[in-house]
Amino acid sequence: MSALAKKIAELPLSITTPRRGPANTCFPIYGHGDLEDWEQIETLRANGYEWRSVQSHVDNILGVERPLALAKFRYHWRRRCFCWPEDLRR
């Protein structure tokens, strides 16, 4: 074993933290992705609500004073951002 490999092998195991990803503007508002919340959003969409209406209802329920841009809202609720665990992202 080379000197470098030996020194690397002697390093203590580190405690890994989950990958955070970029800071999302949606996280402070909607938090970590939640499948139950997502299912309710999908139910609204299936019942004919447009994204803008869905955002309005959700933001009113949460008391959001400064709504996100609609594209960011959709991006979050389509489970594409880092608010969602990797195994739930699409």
FENDATA-V606068 format. One record per run of one state. SS is the DSSP state (2 for helix, 1 for strand, 0 for the rest). FROM is the first residue (numbers start at 0). TO is the last residue. If there is no record, write none. Layout:
# FENDATA-V606068
SS/FROM/TO  SS/FROM/TO
This chain:
# FENDATA-V606068
0/0/1  2/2/8  0/9/25  2/26/29  0/30/33  2/34/45  0/46/49  2/50/61  0/62/68  2/69/76  0/77/84  2/85/87  0/88/89
